[in-house]
Amino acid sequence: MVHVNHIAKTNSVFSNFLAEIRDVEKQKDSMRFRRNLERMGEIMAYEISKKLEFHTVETETPLGTAKTSVLKEQPVIATILRAGLPLHIGILNMFDKAENAFIGAYRRHHKDNTFDVALEYLAAPDMENKILILCDPMLASGSSLLLTYQSLMKRSKPKHTHIVSAIASQQGVDHLRKNLHPSECTIWCGDIDEELTAQSYIVPGLGDAGDLAFGIKL
């Protein structure tokens, strides 16, 4: 099955930022909320970089020549708007020469309290045989991420896809693992919560990441 990396299982400063984005009082500071998501993105990008290909280059210093291992290629970073933007910026801070893709997806609610996922906008570079990092801060049911991934695959086929989420539900993780191929994808989660409500809200979760980062939408 698709491998899942659970970042919070190992003690690190990452958990400080995770605790703050969950904290109902600290969430009132939207700038702090965005910055914490950004820092979490930086840490997760650093962890992902350990799985990428490197090659050796020679660099002239004032006193000689140094050999250093550097990334062989930059990934493509894809984000589901709007909640994913702070996480995206954090990843882009680390892969600062990366190409970028943006996807507009939302829950389309129906009168019977059910909903489906609608994809309205997709702007992406050529991803053929490249590394793709697909990020969304909240992995709830997994439907939006799976639909987004499948839509991107119709355009071009990456070498490998790293799916990044700050907080996921176990149900969402299981849904992706069931529908993705292990040789093609890896999942990176800041933390994984057990409960998902009938309305697909993660518990304890943190609420609506988009609203907390950018203000309540109509």
N, C-alpha and C positions, 0 to 999 in steps of 0.2 A: 504493500500500500504506500501511498504518498507519505514521505517523511514529514513529521511535524516538529518544529523547534519551538519549545516553550521557554521564552527568555526569562520570565520571572521565577522559574524553578531554580535558577542559580542566583544566589545573592549578589547584587551589584547595585551601583547607583541608579540603574534603570528603574528599580523598584521605588525609589524616591519620587521620580516623575510619575510613575504609575499611580502611586498613592495620592498625589496631588490632583491628577486629572479626575480621580474618582470623588474627591472631597467636595461635598456640597457647598461648603463655605468658600473654598479656594476657587471653585468654578465660577464664582461671581466676577472674578477678574479675567475677562476674556483674553487679554493680552498674555497673561500668565498661562492660561489654558493652551493657547496656540503655541507658545514657546515650549511648553512641556511636551506637546505632541511632536514639535520639530526636533527637540533633543532626543526623544524616543526614536524618531526616524533616523537620526544620525547614528545612534548606537546600533540599531538593527541593520543599517547599511554597512557599518563596520563589520558586523558578524557575517553578513552575506559576502562581503569582499573576501573572506577567508576561503570561500568555496569557488572563487573565480580563477581564471587562468592568468598567470603572470609570465613575464619574460625579463631577461636581464639587459640593462642598458648601462653604458659607460657615461659618466658625467665628469666634466672637467671642473675641478675646484681650484681655488687660488694656489693650492700646494700640490696638486697631482690629479690623478684620475681615480674615481670611485665607481665600483660596480654596485648596482642597486636593482632589486626586483620591482617592476612596476606593472600595473594592469596591462594585459595584452589588448583589451578592448573595453570601451565604456558600454554600460547597459543602456537599454531604453527604459525610462521610468513612466509608468502609466498610472493615472489616478482617476477615481470616480469622484466627480464634482458633487457638492462643494466641500463636504466634510473632509475629504482627503487632502486638501491643499497644504495644511501645516505639516502633515506627515511627509508629503511629497517634497516640500522644501527641505526638510531635514535630510532626506535621502539624496536630494540634488546637491546639498552642501558637501556631501562626501564624494559623489560621482559628478563633479562639477562640469564635466564636458559631455554629459549624457544628453541624448535626444529625449524628447518628451511626448507623451500622448495623454489626451484628456477625453473623458467619457461622461456624458450626462445621463444619469439613470435615476429613476425615482419609483416609489411605490404608488401604483394606481389603485386607489381604494374603491370598493364596490358597496352597494347598499346592504348586502348581506354580511358586512363586516369582513369579507375576504379581500384579498388584494393580489395583483400580479405586478411584475416588475416591467417597467417600460424603459426602453433605451431611445433617447431622443437625439443625441449628439455624439459623434466620435471623430476625433482628429488625431491621426497617428502617422508617424513616419514608417518607412519600410523596416520591418522587424525580422526579415528573413534571416534565419541562422544566427540571430543575435540573442543576447541575454535580455530577458524582459523582467522587470520588477513591477508587479501590479499591486497597488496599495489602496486600502480603504481602512479607516481607523476602527470601524465596527464590523465584525463578521458575525451577523445574527443568524438568519436561516441559511445563508450561503447562496441564495438565489441570485442576488444582484451580481456577486462576484463571478459566479459560474456563467451567467448570461453574458457578462462583459468579456470574460475570457474567451468564450465561444465566438463572440462577435469579432474579437481581435484575431482569432485563429483563421477566420474566413478571409482576412486580408493578407496575412503572411504567417509563416510558421517559425517561431523563435527556436533557438537551440535549446533553451531551458527557461522556465518561468518560475520566479520566486514571488509567492503571494504573501503580502505583508499586512498584518492587522494589529492594532494596539490591544484591543480586547475582542475575544471571540467567544461564542457559545460552543459547548461541546457538540451540540446538534449541527451547527454550521460547519464545524471542522469535519465531522463525520460525513456530512453531505458532500463536501468537496473531495474528501478521500475516496468516496464511493464513485464519483463521476470523473475524476482526473487520473491520468496515467502516471505512475510513480517515476518513470524515466523522464517525464516531461516537466514535472512540477515539484516544488518544495514549498511547504507552508511555514511561515514565521509568525508566531503570535506572542504579543507581550504577555498576556495572561489569558487563561481559558476559564470561563464561568460555566457552571453546570446547568443553570436554569434559563429557559427561553419561554416567554409567555405566548399565549395564543395569538397575540398581535405582533409577535416576533420582536419583542424587546428583551435584551439581555439583562438578567438579574444576577448579582447586584449591578453589573454594568457601570454606566455613568450618566445615562440620559441620552439626549440627542447631541451628538458631537458637532454637527453642523450649526445648530442653534447656539451652543456654548461658545463656539469659535467665532461666529459671524453675526449672531443676533437671531431672534425668532423670526421665522418666515411666515407669510400669510398662508 
